[in-house]
Structures are given as C-alpha cells and as structure tokens.
Amino acid sequence: MDAIASANGVSKTILYKHFADKKGLADAAMARYVETALVPRINEAISEDLDEYHLTRAVISAYITTVATDPEIYIFVHANNGVGGDQDIITASEGLIAELLATVIAGRFRVLEFSTTGSTPIAFAMIGAVRLASHWWIFDQTMTADEIVDYLTMMVWGGIAGIARAEGSPATFKSQPHSFDSSSSSPEA
C-alpha cells in the first residue's frame, strides 16, 4: 500500500479513505481493468464481421494483447485477489466475458442449425483455457504474444471444428471415430 500510495502521489491515509484494505483496492483495480481494457477489446473483436475461425483468433488475441499491454495490473490483481479464498471479482469478470461469448456462439450455432445447449459450457471452457494459459505466459515469456495466440487458437479452433463436425450434438460426436492420426485430417486424405 505504501508503494501504491507513493506511485500515485498520495498518502496511505488518502488511499485508505477510498479503499478499506488491499483487497478493496485489488477489487477496484480489477473492475476498472475489465471495464476499460478487457471487455472493450473483446467487444471490438466480437463486433467485427469475421468468419468463425478469424473471430476465434481475434477474441484470443484481444485477451492476450490486453494482458501483455499492462502486465503489472494483471499481476497485481491476481496476486491480491483470492485473499481468504475469495475470487469474486475474477470469477465475475470471467463470467461476464463467458456469457458474452456464449451469446455469440449460440447465435452462430443457430444460424448453422446446431444445438445451442452447449454454448455456455463451451464459452466458459474457452475462457478458462485462455486465461490459465495467459497466466502461465505472463510469467514465463518463453514465447512471443503471437506464438501464444497461435497455439491457443489452434487448440480452441480444434475444439470448435470438432463441435461443428458433430453439428453441436454430443451424441453425434460420441458416435464418430476419434483418431490421433494426423493424416486423416489432411486435405489429401
């Protein structure tokens, strides 16, 4: 709190006047981060007129770009959230993004006449995977932002393509053959 007060040119007394404790400050920082950086970038990506693959890549890129642009706030919020096991702000922000993504997925599935039942768990799984990989990446940095976007896009798109092949139906998916043979997915096969 001393460092935060000093960096903002205020006393700790002023800081505590607005925030009861470090968790209150972390909650406010996360809320602002989500409202002013993360959600606007994801909204911008979703609002573009893109095919499904490029939309997937744009959303993942928006998330990674946001984390990479201001890693200090990301690290601060995640380091200070969860005090006492409470992760309400992070959970709420991820929920907001996942619900937004679920709406987009359901809309695309309806157009293709697929079942929309799985839209919400699919969106939450995508957000969870991208967030956890981003969290690893922000500390590890053994690959570039473009590389992490490439790998995450490949993973998420692979799941979406599998769902599309099954027309959104778990029963159809289970009835299909599942091979790890890369030649079966090549254009020549």
BAKE-915388 format. One record per residue (C-alpha): residue number from 1; residue in one letter; x, y, z. Coordinates in Angstrom, 2 decimals. Layout:
REM residues N
<atom num="NUM" residuo="A" east="X" north="Y" up="Z"/>
...
REM end
This chain:
REM residues 189
<atom num="1" residuo="M" east="0.00" north="0.00" up="0.00"/>
<atom num="2" residuo="D" east="2.97" north="2.31" up="0.68"/>
<atom num="3" residuo="A" east="4.29" north="1.76" up="-2.85"/>
<atom num="4" residuo="I" east="0.86" north="2.30" up="-4.42"/>
<atom num="5" residuo="A" east="0.29" north="5.50" up="-2.45"/>
<atom num="6" residuo="S" east="3.76" north="6.79" up="-3.33"/>
<atom num="7" residuo="A" east="3.37" north="5.96" up="-7.02"/>
<atom num="8" residuo="N" east="0.11" north="7.91" up="-7.10"/>
<atom num="9" residuo="G" east="1.41" north="10.86" up="-5.12"/>
<atom num="10" residuo="V" east="-0.98" north="10.41" up="-2.19"/>
<atom num="11" residuo="S" east="-0.63" north="9.35" up="1.40"/>
<atom num="12" residuo="K" east="-1.69" north="5.95" up="2.68"/>
<atom num="13" residuo="T" east="-4.36" north="7.76" up="4.69"/>
<atom num="14" residuo="I" east="-5.94" north="9.08" up="1.48"/>
<atom num="15" residuo="L" east="-5.71" north="5.64" up="-0.09"/>
<atom num="16" residuo="Y" east="-7.41" north="4.01" up="2.92"/>
<atom num="17" residuo="K" east="-10.10" north="6.70" up="2.81"/>
<atom num="18" residuo="H" east="-11.21" north="5.26" up="-0.54"/>
<atom num="19" residuo="F" east="-10.32" north="1.60" up="-0.02"/>
<atom num="20" residuo="A" east="-10.74" north="-0.26" up="3.26"/>
<atom num="21" residuo="D" east="-7.84" north="-2.59" up="2.54"/>
<atom num="22" residuo="K" east="-5.60" north="-4.04" up="-0.14"/>
<atom num="23" residuo="K" east="-8.37" north="-6.39" up="-1.30"/>
<atom num="24" residuo="G" east="-10.70" north="-3.42" up="-1.85"/>
<atom num="25" residuo="L" east="-8.04" north="-1.76" up="-3.95"/>
<atom num="26" residuo="A" east="-7.44" north="-5.00" up="-5.91"/>
<atom num="27" residuo="D" east="-11.19" north="-5.38" up="-6.50"/>
<atom num="28" residuo="A" east="-11.45" north="-1.81" up="-7.77"/>
<atom num="29" residuo="A" east="-8.38" north="-2.28" up="-9.99"/>
<atom num="30" residuo="M" east="-9.80" north="-5.50" up="-11.46"/>
<atom num="31" residuo="A" east="-13.21" north="-3.93" up="-12.07"/>
<atom num="32" residuo="R" east="-11.58" north="-0.98" up="-13.83"/>
<atom num="33" residuo="Y" east="-9.27" north="-3.27" up="-15.82"/>
<atom num="34" residuo="V" east="-12.21" north="-5.35" up="-17.00"/>
<atom num="35" residuo="E" east="-14.43" north="-2.34" up="-17.78"/>
<atom num="36" residuo="T" east="-11.83" north="-0.16" up="-19.53"/>
<atom num="37" residuo="A" east="-9.45" north="-2.64" up="-21.16"/>
<atom num="38" residuo="L" east="-10.56" north="-6.25" up="-21.40"/>
<atom num="39" residuo="V" east="-14.28" north="-6.06" up="-22.21"/>
<atom num="40" residuo="P" east="-13.92" north="-3.22" up="-24.76"/>
<atom num="41" residuo="R" east="-11.21" north="-5.13" up="-26.65"/>
<atom num="42" residuo="I" east="-13.22" north="-8.35" up="-26.65"/>
<atom num="43" residuo="N" east="-16.38" north="-6.46" up="-27.67"/>
<atom num="44" residuo="E" east="-14.44" north="-4.89" up="-30.53"/>
<atom num="45" residuo="A" east="-13.23" north="-8.32" up="-31.69"/>
<atom num="46" residuo="I" east="-16.71" north="-9.82" up="-31.45"/>
<atom num="47" residuo="S" east="-18.33" north="-6.93" up="-33.31"/>
<atom num="48" residuo="E" east="-16.10" north="-7.38" up="-36.37"/>
<atom num="49" residuo="D" east="-17.65" north="-9.14" up="-39.35"/>
<atom num="50" residuo="L" east="-15.41" north="-12.21" up="-39.31"/>
<atom num="51" residuo="D" east="-15.82" north="-15.87" up="-40.13"/>
<atom num="52" residuo="E" east="-15.74" north="-18.26" up="-37.17"/>
<atom num="53" residuo="Y" east="-12.00" north="-19.03" up="-37.36"/>
<atom num="54" residuo="H" east="-10.93" north="-15.38" up="-37.57"/>
<atom num="55" residuo="L" east="-13.40" north="-14.45" up="-34.83"/>
<atom num="56" residuo="T" east="-11.88" north="-17.12" up="-32.58"/>
<atom num="57" residuo="R" east="-8.39" north="-15.77" up="-33.24"/>
<atom num="58" residuo="A" east="-9.49" north="-12.15" up="-32.75"/>
<atom num="59" residuo="V" east="-11.05" north="-12.86" up="-29.33"/>
<atom num="60" residuo="I" east="-7.99" north="-14.79" up="-28.14"/>
<atom num="61" residuo="S" east="-5.70" north="-12.09" up="-29.47"/>
<atom num="62" residuo="A" east="-7.75" north="-9.39" up="-27.70"/>
<atom num="63" residuo="Y" east="-7.34" north="-11.21" up="-24.39"/>
<atom num="64" residuo="I" east="-3.59" north="-11.82" up="-24.83"/>
<atom num="65" residuo="T" east="-2.99" north="-8.26" up="-26.06"/>
<atom num="66" residuo="T" east="-4.79" north="-6.85" up="-23.03"/>
<atom num="67" residuo="V" east="-2.72" north="-8.94" up="-20.64"/>
<atom num="68" residuo="A" east="0.52" north="-8.12" up="-22.48"/>
<atom num="69" residuo="T" east="-0.22" north="-4.38" up="-22.68"/>
<atom num="70" residuo="D" east="-0.47" north="-3.92" up="-18.93"/>
<atom num="71" residuo="P" east="1.01" north="-6.97" up="-17.21"/>
<atom num="72" residuo="E" east="1.59" north="-5.11" up="-13.93"/>
<atom num="73" residuo="I" east="-2.13" north="-4.57" up="-13.27"/>
<atom num="74" residuo="Y" east="-2.89" north="-8.15" up="-14.30"/>
<atom num="75" residuo="I" east="-0.23" north="-9.48" up="-11.90"/>
<atom num="76" residuo="F" east="-1.32" north="-7.12" up="-9.10"/>
<atom num="77" residuo="V" east="-4.97" north="-8.09" up="-9.34"/>
<atom num="78" residuo="H" east="-4.29" north="-11.81" up="-9.49"/>
<atom num="79" residuo="A" east="-1.75" north="-11.66" up="-6.68"/>
<atom num="80" residuo="N" east="-4.11" north="-9.75" up="-4.41"/>
<atom num="81" residuo="N" east="-7.40" north="-11.40" up="-5.31"/>
<atom num="82" residuo="G" east="-8.36" north="-14.52" up="-3.52"/>
<atom num="83" residuo="V" east="-7.39" north="-13.30" up="-0.06"/>
<atom num="84" residuo="G" east="-9.23" north="-15.68" up="2.23"/>
<atom num="85" residuo="G" east="-10.26" north="-17.83" up="-0.74"/>
<atom num="86" residuo="D" east="-12.46" north="-15.11" up="-2.26"/>
<atom num="87" residuo="Q" east="-12.14" north="-14.70" up="-6.02"/>
<atom num="88" residuo="D" east="-15.45" north="-12.93" up="-6.66"/>
<atom num="89" residuo="I" east="-14.07" north="-10.16" up="-8.89"/>
<atom num="90" residuo="I" east="-12.08" north="-12.50" up="-11.15"/>
<atom num="91" residuo="T" east="-14.94" north="-15.00" up="-11.28"/>
<atom num="92" residuo="A" east="-17.47" north="-12.27" up="-12.07"/>
<atom num="93" residuo="S" east="-15.32" north="-10.76" up="-14.83"/>
<atom num="94" residuo="E" east="-14.67" north="-14.15" up="-16.41"/>
<atom num="95" residuo="G" east="-18.38" north="-14.91" up="-16.13"/>
<atom num="96" residuo="L" east="-19.25" north="-11.66" up="-17.89"/>
<atom num="97" residuo="I" east="-16.88" north="-12.41" up="-20.76"/>
<atom num="98" residuo="A" east="-18.01" north="-16.05" up="-20.98"/>
<atom num="99" residuo="E" east="-21.69" north="-15.04" up="-21.10"/>
<atom num="100" residuo="L" east="-20.92" north="-12.57" up="-23.88"/>
<atom num="101" residuo="L" east="-19.02" north="-15.26" up="-25.78"/>
<atom num="102" residuo="A" east="-21.81" north="-17.81" up="-25.15"/>
<atom num="103" residuo="T" east="-24.29" north="-15.43" up="-26.77"/>
<atom num="104" residuo="V" east="-22.07" north="-15.15" up="-29.86"/>
<atom num="105" residuo="I" east="-21.56" north="-18.94" up="-30.01"/>
<atom num="106" residuo="A" east="-25.29" north="-19.62" up="-29.63"/>
<atom num="107" residuo="G" east="-26.06" north="-17.12" up="-32.39"/>
<atom num="108" residuo="R" east="-23.58" north="-18.75" up="-34.77"/>
<atom num="109" residuo="F" east="-24.89" north="-22.23" up="-33.85"/>
<atom num="110" residuo="R" east="-28.49" north="-21.15" up="-34.53"/>
<atom num="111" residuo="V" east="-27.53" north="-19.91" up="-38.00"/>
<atom num="112" residuo="L" east="-25.95" north="-23.31" up="-38.70"/>
<atom num="113" residuo="E" east="-28.97" north="-25.08" up="-37.15"/>
<atom num="114" residuo="F" east="-26.80" north="-26.72" up="-34.47"/>
<atom num="115" residuo="S" east="-27.91" north="-27.39" up="-30.92"/>
<atom num="116" residuo="T" east="-27.19" north="-24.33" up="-28.75"/>
<atom num="117" residuo="T" east="-27.39" north="-26.29" up="-25.48"/>
<atom num="118" residuo="G" east="-23.61" north="-26.43" up="-25.05"/>
<atom num="119" residuo="S" east="-22.92" north="-22.77" up="-25.83"/>
<atom num="120" residuo="T" east="-22.41" north="-21.71" up="-22.22"/>
<atom num="121" residuo="P" east="-20.09" north="-24.52" up="-21.05"/>
<atom num="122" residuo="I" east="-18.12" north="-24.22" up="-24.29"/>
<atom num="123" residuo="A" east="-17.66" north="-20.46" up="-23.70"/>
<atom num="124" residuo="F" east="-16.62" north="-20.96" up="-20.06"/>
<atom num="125" residuo="A" east="-14.14" north="-23.69" up="-21.09"/>
<atom num="126" residuo="M" east="-12.62" north="-21.43" up="-23.74"/>
<atom num="127" residuo="I" east="-12.28" north="-18.51" up="-21.32"/>
<atom num="128" residuo="G" east="-10.79" north="-20.77" up="-18.66"/>
<atom num="129" residuo="A" east="-8.24" north="-22.28" up="-21.02"/>
<atom num="130" residuo="V" east="-7.17" north="-18.92" up="-22.44"/>
<atom num="131" residuo="R" east="-6.97" north="-17.28" up="-19.01"/>
<atom num="132" residuo="L" east="-4.93" north="-20.07" up="-17.47"/>
<atom num="133" residuo="A" east="-2.54" north="-20.19" up="-20.43"/>
<atom num="134" residuo="S" east="-2.25" north="-16.38" up="-20.32"/>
<atom num="135" residuo="H" east="-1.45" north="-16.55" up="-16.64"/>
<atom num="136" residuo="W" east="1.34" north="-19.04" up="-17.31"/>
<atom num="137" residuo="W" east="2.61" north="-16.99" up="-20.25"/>
<atom num="138" residuo="I" east="2.74" north="-13.63" up="-18.47"/>
<atom num="139" residuo="F" east="5.26" north="-15.07" up="-16.01"/>
<atom num="140" residuo="D" east="7.11" north="-17.46" up="-18.35"/>
<atom num="141" residuo="Q" east="7.56" north="-15.40" up="-21.55"/>
<atom num="142" residuo="T" east="9.34" north="-18.22" up="-23.42"/>
<atom num="143" residuo="M" east="7.26" north="-17.41" up="-26.49"/>
<atom num="144" residuo="T" east="6.01" north="-14.25" up="-28.13"/>
<atom num="145" residuo="A" east="2.45" north="-12.97" up="-27.85"/>
<atom num="146" residuo="D" east="1.84" north="-14.05" up="-31.45"/>
<atom num="147" residuo="E" east="3.06" north="-17.57" up="-30.67"/>
<atom num="148" residuo="I" east="0.80" north="-17.97" up="-27.64"/>
<atom num="149" residuo="V" east="-2.13" north="-16.67" up="-29.73"/>
<atom num="150" residuo="D" east="-1.25" north="-19.21" up="-32.45"/>
<atom num="151" residuo="Y" east="-1.19" north="-22.14" up="-30.01"/>
<atom num="152" residuo="L" east="-4.35" north="-21.10" up="-28.19"/>
<atom num="153" residuo="T" east="-6.16" north="-20.51" up="-31.49"/>
<atom num="154" residuo="M" east="-5.11" north="-23.94" up="-32.70"/>
<atom num="155" residuo="M" east="-6.43" north="-25.57" up="-29.51"/>
<atom num="156" residuo="V" east="-9.69" north="-23.64" up="-29.32"/>
<atom num="157" residuo="W" east="-10.35" north="-23.85" up="-33.06"/>
<atom num="158" residuo="G" east="-9.70" north="-27.60" up="-32.96"/>
<atom num="159" residuo="G" east="-12.46" north="-27.89" up="-30.37"/>
<atom num="160" residuo="I" east="-14.82" north="-25.68" up="-32.34"/>
<atom num="161" residuo="A" east="-14.16" north="-27.63" up="-35.54"/>
<atom num="162" residuo="G" east="-14.92" north="-30.88" up="-33.69"/>
<atom num="163" residuo="I" east="-18.17" north="-29.43" up="-32.38"/>
<atom num="164" residuo="A" east="-19.07" north="-28.26" up="-35.90"/>
<atom num="165" residuo="R" east="-18.39" north="-31.72" up="-37.38"/>
<atom num="166" residuo="A" east="-20.80" north="-33.13" up="-34.79"/>
<atom num="167" residuo="E" east="-23.33" north="-30.34" up="-35.51"/>
<atom num="168" residuo="G" east="-23.28" north="-29.37" up="-31.84"/>
<atom num="169" residuo="S" east="-24.52" north="-32.79" up="-30.73"/>
<atom num="170" residuo="P" east="-22.63" north="-34.74" up="-28.05"/>
<atom num="171" residuo="A" east="-24.37" north="-37.94" up="-29.22"/>
<atom num="172" residuo="T" east="-23.15" north="-37.40" up="-32.79"/>
<atom num="173" residuo="F" east="-19.67" north="-36.57" up="-31.51"/>
<atom num="174" residuo="K" east="-19.51" north="-39.76" up="-29.42"/>
<atom num="175" residuo="S" east="-20.63" north="-41.86" up="-32.39"/>
<atom num="176" residuo="Q" east="-17.86" north="-40.56" up="-34.68"/>
<atom num="177" residuo="P" east="-14.48" north="-42.25" up="-34.95"/>
<atom num="178" residuo="H" east="-11.74" north="-40.49" up="-33.00"/>
<atom num="179" residuo="S" east="-8.25" north="-40.98" up="-34.33"/>
<atom num="180" residuo="F" east="-5.00" north="-39.32" up="-33.41"/>
<atom num="181" residuo="D" east="-3.75" north="-39.99" up="-36.94"/>
<atom num="182" residuo="S" east="-2.83" north="-36.61" up="-38.43"/>
<atom num="183" residuo="S" east="-3.12" north="-37.97" up="-41.98"/>
<atom num="184" residuo="S" east="-6.91" north="-38.37" up="-41.58"/>
<atom num="185" residuo="S" east="-7.33" north="-34.61" up="-41.29"/>
<atom num="186" residuo="S" east="-5.04" north="-33.60" up="-44.13"/>
<atom num="187" residuo="P" east="-6.56" north="-32.24" up="-47.34"/>
<atom num="188" residuo="E" east="-5.15" north="-35.17" up="-49.33"/>
<atom num="189" residuo="A" east="-6.88" north="-37.81" up="-47.16"/>
REM end
